[in-house]
């Protein structure tokens, strides 16, 4: 049956190799079951319900990718997309998380249509590479800022906007902790949380550099254990239990609210970021595993994209932000994973993870901050592909990467980036470099920025 489904012999692999590859991939990306509920709970969503939704959405995506597309690529709610959901749409724009889930649903439906009608290739090929790299790096810097904020490493300052926690006097530190506890009664001591987050980050980097599987998850668990020991705000709640109720988020999306004019840019950003994130991941992982054809293309690309889009739709119904392909799938490919059986194994492991809700509930924000900062480091690598010798290409990429974290908005960063690209090319006399898609996106971005300012 497995041979018929996955064509193991044709791909020169076997069941044992695929299972090991699936376990390896899961260990490298399992941090999402701790990080995603933490981020979305800041938007007001129930932590336990999001935990279940995260595991189920990941399982759905992995099963579709494995059984329909037959690729060893795993999926889960995306980093960056969950930050956009919480910090830009809910906190920044003031929408409810229900409306934000409605926007995720609509972006997923649009993604399905783009996959079915093969519009994806035109969109991806139309966007300049430098903007794509800038967006990836900008999201990385945004995640890094969120990580430092959650860890208490960076705190607010009246004089300099933000400052390092170690620069505060003891009196200022007590005052800052008291202010934070007015918002979050479970706020840990800032010096303790910053120290443990830094330790977690160093552990993750050390383990990853040694090629130890599951280094990110090990780092999170070690910091959580230290938190239970030294942090009065963290208490032991057990390891295994029945999965929490999904009632708080299941089918709680507000699709009608997502049809507001103000949500158009949100839906576009969700679609845009997911589209390029998926395309980049699929291409990179497929090339590592020699899964492309003689022209370098993926033979079943539309099926793979369908896995992403259907998982996003399913995730919005369950109660989580957009689901996407994970670059960590490359770890499983390095272990020999070549077929969809690898993805199916990851999906099964996500289902088993449902029974570890108490452990997920104990993980403090500063433990997941270490993982967030590690992901930020990885995402910044895209800057190496920017054409730095061409100032008209380098400047828009830098604008996106800088504006995104400082405006605390992925959507604003992308909008300013497109407007900057068009303006710079025109003023440099290189307007022929601007294709139709970029003209349209730049115009829409300008309208969005002006509308936001005036209304």
N, C-alpha and C positions, 0 to 999 in steps of 0.2 A: 504493500500500500504506500509506504513512504517513498519507495523508488518511483512509483507511478506519479505520485504527487509532486515530488521535488527533483526527480531525475538526478539522483545522487551520483550514479556511475558516469553520466555524461559530464558532470562537473568535477569528476575526479575527487570525490569526497565520500565519507561514510557517516553513519548515524553517530558514532562516538565522537568524531571530530566536530560535527555540527552541534552536539549537545555541549561539548566543552566550549566551543565558540560562543554559544548562546549564554552560558553561565558567565563567561568573561565579559561579554557586552553588558549583561545585566549588572555585574559588580561595578563597572565603570560609570553607569548612569543611574544607579539606584538612589543616588543622593536626591533625585527629583522628588521622591516620595516624602522626603523631609522638608525640602526647600519650598516646593510649590504650595503646600498648605500654609506655611508660614507667611509667604508673600500675599496670597489671596485672603488670608484671615485679616490682614491689615485693611483690606477693602470692606471688611464687615462680614465676610462669609464664614460659615461654621467650619472650624479646623478639621474635625473628624469627618464631616461630609465631603470636604474637598480632598482629604486623604483617600477616601474610597473612590471618588470620581477620578482622581489622578491615576490610581492603579487600573481602574476599569478602562479609561480612555486609552492608556498606554497599551493595555492588552488588546483592545479592539484594533488599534492601529497596527500592532505587531502581527496579529492574526491575518488581517487583510493583506499586509505587505508580504507575509510569508506564503499564504495560500493562493492569493490572486496574482501577485507580481513575481513571486518566487525569488526575492532578493534577501540577502542576510542583513537587512537594515532594520533597526529597531526604532520605535517611535514613542514619544511621551509628550506631555505638555511642555512647550518650549520656554527656555530661559530667554529673557528679553521680552517675549510676548506677554508673559505673566507680569513682568514689571510694568509694561505699557498699560496693561489692563488695570492694575492697582493704582499706580502713581500718576499716570496721565489721564486715563478716562474717569476713574472713580474719584480720586483725591483731587487731581488737577482741574478737571472739567466739571466736577460736581454731580456726575450721573450716578445712579444706583448701580450696584453690581448686577442687578437683574437686567437692566438695560445693556450693560456691558456684555453680559452673556448673550443677549439678543444680537448684538453686533458681531460677536464671535460666530454665532449661528449663520448669520447672513453672509459673512466673509467665507465661511466654509461652503455654503451653497454656491457662491460665485466661483470658488476654487474648483468645485465639482464641475461646473459648467465650462470653465476654462480648460480643464483637463479633458473633458469629453469632446469639446470642439477644437482642441489643439491650438488655442490662442496663446498658450503659455510661451511657446518658442518665440513668437513675435514680440511679446512684452519683454522677456528676458534679454533678447538680442538687441532691443531698442534702447535699453538703459545703459549709459556709459559705465564701463568697469570701475572707473574711479569713484562714482557715486555709490556703487554697490559696496566697494571696499570701505568707503567712508561711513556708510550706514552701519556695517558690521562693527567697525572700530568704535563708532559713537555709542552703540548699544553696549559694547564692552566697557567703555568709560562710565556709562550710566550705571551699569551693574556694579562697577567698582565703587562708585560714590554711594550707592544704596548699601553695599556691604560695609563700608566704613561707618556709615551712619547707624546701621543696625547693630554694629559691634560696639559703638560708643567710642571708636577711635577718633572720629571727626565729630565735633559738636558745634552748635551755633555760637556766633560771636557778634556782639553789637559793633565792635570796632572793625573786624576784618571779614565779616559775613560768616566764615567758618574758621575753625582753628583745631589744632591737635589737642586731645584731651590732656596730654601731659603738660601743656602750657598753662593749664588752669591752676590757680592757687588752691590749697585745701578748702578754703572758705567758698570759693567759686564752684569747686567740685561738688560740695554738699548742696549748694543752692541749685546747681544744674540738675543733680539727681532728683531733688525734691520736685522741680518743675516737670521733669519727665514722668515722675510717678503720679502726677495729677492726671496725666493722660493714660498712662499704663501702670496700674498698681503693682504689676509684677516686674517692673523695671529693676534690673540687677545693678549692683554697684558698678559704676562706669569703668574704674580702673581694672576691676576683676574681669568684666566682660571684654574689654579691649585686650587685656593680656591673654585671655584664653582664646580669643579669636585669632590673635597673632600666632599663638602656638599652634592652633589648628591649621592655619595657612602654611606654616613652616613644615608641619608633619605631612600635609598633602603634597607639597612640592617635593619633599624628600622621598616620599614613597613613590610618587609618579616618576621621578628621575631614576629611581631604581627599577622601574618597570614592574612594580608590585601591583597586582590586580586589585581593584577596589580601593585604591588609595584615598579617593575622595570620601567614600563612605566610612573608611576606617578613621580618617581625620575627624569627621562629624561625630562618630560614636565615642572616640577618645575624649573630645571636648565635652560631650554630653555627660560622660561618666565623671569627669572632673567637676562639671557644674553641679551634679548631684552631691558630690562630696563637699565642695567649698562654697556653693551659692545657696543662700537661704531661700531664694525665690524658686529654686528647682527642687522638686520632690520626686522620689521614685514612685512610679505608677504601675510597674509590672512590664512584662515584655510581650506576652501573647494574650489575645482575647478575641471574641467575636468581632467582626467588622462593625464600626459605628453606623448609625442610621444615615441614610442618604436623603431623608425627607427634607432637611433644611435647604438643599440645593437642587434636588431632582425635579426637572421640569419647571424650575422657578425662573426661567429666562423671560424677559419682556421683549418680545419681537416687535410689537407695535411701537414701543418707545424708541426702538433702534431705527425706526423709519424717519425720525426727526432730521431736519436739514443739517443740524450741527453734528450728527453722527455719521454723515457721509465720509468725512475725512478719517474718522475712526475706523470705519469698515475698510476704507481704502488702505490705511496704514497696516491693519491686521493682515489683509490680503497680500499687500506688497511685501512686507517683512517675511511672512510665512512662505511666500512664493520663492523668493530669492534664497532664503535659508534652506528650503527643501532642495532647490535646484543645485546649490553649492554642495550640500551634503551628499546627495545622490551621486553627483559627478565624482567627488573626491573619493568616496568609499568604493564606488564601482571601479575606478581606475586602480585603486590599491589591490583589489581582488581580481584584476584582469577580467572584469565582467562586461566590458564594452565591446562593441563590434569593431571591424577593421577601420571604420571611420571615427572611432572614439565616441560613438553614441550608445545610449542604453536601449537595448532591443525592446523592452517592455516599459518604456518611460511613462506612458500615460496611465498604465496600471499602478505604477509606483506612486504617481501623483494622486491617483484616486484613493490610495490608502491614506495619504496625508489629509486629503479633504474630507473623506468620510469620517475619519477619526476626529477631526475638528468639529464636525457637525454633531457626532455622538457625544464628544466631550462637553459641548455647550448644553446639551440636554441633561447630561449627568451632573454638571456643575463645575466646570473647570475651563481655563483659558485655552487658547489654540494649541492643538497638538501638531508636532512636526517631527521630521526625521532627525536622528541624533548622530553627530559626527563621531561619538564614542563607539558607534557600530564598527568603526575601523579597527578597534581592539579585537573584536571577534573575528573580523576578516583576517587579521594578522595571525590568529590562532588556527586558520584554515577554513573558517566558515565561508561557504560559497553558494548556499541555497536558502530558500525560505524557511527551511527547518530551523535554522539558527534564530530567525525572528520569532517563530512559533515558540521555541524554548523560552525566549525572553518574555513573551506574552504569558506563558504559564507561570513563570517566576513572579511576574507582577501580580497575578491572581493570588499566589501563595503569600505575597507580601501584605495582602489585605488583613491578615491575622496578626500583624505587628503594630496595630494602631496605638497601643499604650506607649511603645517605644517612640513612635513618631510624635506623640503628644508631649513627651519629655524634652525633646530637642529644643534648646533655647535659640533665640535669634542669632546670638553671637557664634553658635556652632555652624549654622547654615551660612553665616556671613563669610566664614573662611572658604566655603565651597564657592560662594558667589564671586569672591575675589579671584579665586583660581580660574573660574570660567571667564572672568573679565580679562585675565592675562592671555588666555587662549584666543579670545576674540580680537584682541589688539594686533595679533599677527597679520591680519588682513592689510594693515598699513604698508607692509613691505611691497605689496603689489601696486601701490599707487605710483603713477609716473611723476616722481618728484622733480625731474628735470624740466617738466613742462608746467609752468606756474599756473596756466589756465586749467590744468587738470588737478594739480596739487591743492590749490586754494579751496575749491568747492569741497573736496574731501576733508580738508582740515576744518572748514566751517561747520560741516555736519558733525564731525567728531567732537568739536569744542562746544557747539551750541546745545547739543543733545543733553549732556549731563548738567550744564550750567542753567539751562531752562527747565530742567527736570521733566523733559517731555521728548519722547521719541518722535511723536508726530510733528512737533515744532522743528526739531532738528532736520527731519526729512524735508519739510516744506521749505525752510530757509536754504537748505542745500540745493534744491532744484531751482529756486529763484536765483541763487548766487551763480549756479552753473550757466544759466541762460544769460544773465546780465554780463558776466565776465567774458563769455565767448563773443557776445555782440560788441562790447567795448574794445575787445582785442582784435576785432575785425575778422573773427573766425566763426561767424554765424552759420557757415555751412556745416560746421561740426554738430550742429543741433538738429536732431531728427524730429519727425512729427510727434512721436510719443513724448519726447522731452519737452517740446513746446507746450503740448497739452497739459502735461503734469506741472510744468512751471507756472502756467496760467492759473490752473486750479489751486496750486499752492499759494500763489499771490492773493487770490480771492479769499482763501481760507484765512490767511494771516490778517488781511484787512477786515474781514467780517468779524473775526475774533476780537480785534482791537475796538471796532466801532460798536459792536452789539454784545 
